[in-house]
Amino acid sequence: DLVSLEIPAGKLDPGEKPLDCAKRELSEETGYEADTWEHLTTTATSIGFSDELMHLYLATDLREGESHPDEDEFVRVGLYEPEEVRELMETTQRVDSKTVIALLVAEARTKQ
């Protein structure tokens, strides 16, 4: 069963650049590495009470490897087509906001 569909993410380590964090999290959580990275957007998570920013990237030209998630992370890696993500968005409430934002921005770019 799908608990939630989420793109890889994590907190920036002190002094870490957002792209380096994205690369680290992709590898840790999925085992994949990417040859090509595109910054999609930076967005605030909840302006009313937090100054946290999310830096969202599109990773392509993927190479499969071994995942090594944190002990408190329970991850099942899957590859989804945009249409599948949209269907999950419409039929469940199990797609998190950063995943929705990344999908919408990536799709908007391909239409330009």
C-alpha positions in Angstrom: 0.0 0.0 0.0 1.1 3.5 -0.8 1.5 5.5 2.4 2.5 8.7 0.7 4.2 9.6 -2.6 7.1 12.0 -2.1 10.1 13.1 -4.1 13.3 12.8 -2.2 14.0 15.6 0.2 15.9 16.5 3.4 17.3 19.3 5.5 20.3 21.2 4.4 23.4 20.5 6.5 25.1 23.6 7.8 26.9 25.3 4.9 25.6 22.8 2.4 24.4 24.1 -1.0 20.9 23.2 -2.0 22.0 21.3 -5.1 24.5 19.2 -3.0 21.7 18.4 -0.6 19.4 17.3 -3.5 22.1 15.0 -4.8 22.8 13.5 -1.4 19.1 13.0 -0.7 18.4 11.4 -4.1 21.3 8.9 -3.5 20.4 8.2 0.2 16.7 7.7 -0.3 16.6 6.0 -3.7 20.1 4.9 -4.6 19.8 6.8 -7.9 22.4 9.3 -9.1 21.7 11.8 -11.9 24.0 13.3 -14.6 21.7 16.3 -15.3 20.2 18.6 -12.7 17.8 21.5 -13.3 16.6 23.9 -10.6 12.8 24.1 -10.8 11.9 26.6 -8.1 12.5 27.6 -4.5 9.4 27.9 -2.4 8.5 28.7 1.2 7.0 25.8 3.1 4.7 27.8 5.4 5.3 31.6 5.4 3.0 32.2 8.4 5.3 30.6 10.9 8.4 29.3 9.2 11.3 30.7 7.2 12.1 27.3 5.7 12.7 27.2 2.0 12.4 24.2 -0.3 14.7 24.1 -3.3 13.2 21.8 -5.9 15.3 20.2 -8.7 14.6 17.9 -11.7 17.1 15.1 -11.9 17.5 13.3 -15.3 19.9 10.9 -16.9 19.5 8.6 -13.9 21.7 5.7 -12.9 20.4 3.1 -10.5 22.3 2.3 -7.3 21.9 1.1 -3.7 19.7 3.2 -1.4 20.7 3.9 2.2 18.0 5.8 3.9 18.2 7.0 7.5 17.1 4.5 10.2 13.8 6.3 10.8 13.0 6.5 7.1 10.8 3.8 5.5 11.2 4.2 1.8 9.9 2.1 -1.1 11.4 3.5 -4.3 9.2 3.7 -7.4 9.3 5.4 -10.7 6.1 7.2 -11.7 5.0 8.9 -14.9 3.5 12.4 -14.6 0.1 11.0 -15.5 0.3 8.4 -12.7 1.2 11.2 -10.2 -1.8 13.2 -11.4 -4.1 10.3 -11.0 -2.9 9.7 -7.4 -3.4 13.5 -6.8 -7.0 13.1 -7.9 -7.9 9.8 -6.3 -6.1 10.0 -2.9 -4.7 12.6 -0.5 -1.3 10.9 -0.4 0.8 13.1 -2.6 2.8 15.7 -0.6 2.9 19.3 -1.5 6.6 19.5 -2.6 5.9 16.7 -5.1 2.8 18.5 -6.5 4.8 21.7 -6.8 7.7 20.0 -8.6 5.3 18.2 -11.0 3.4 21.4 -11.9 6.6 23.5 -12.4 8.3 20.7 -14.5 5.2 20.3 -16.6 4.9 24.1 -17.1 8.5 24.3 -18.4 7.9 21.5 -20.9 5.0 23.5 -22.3 7.1 26.6 -22.9 
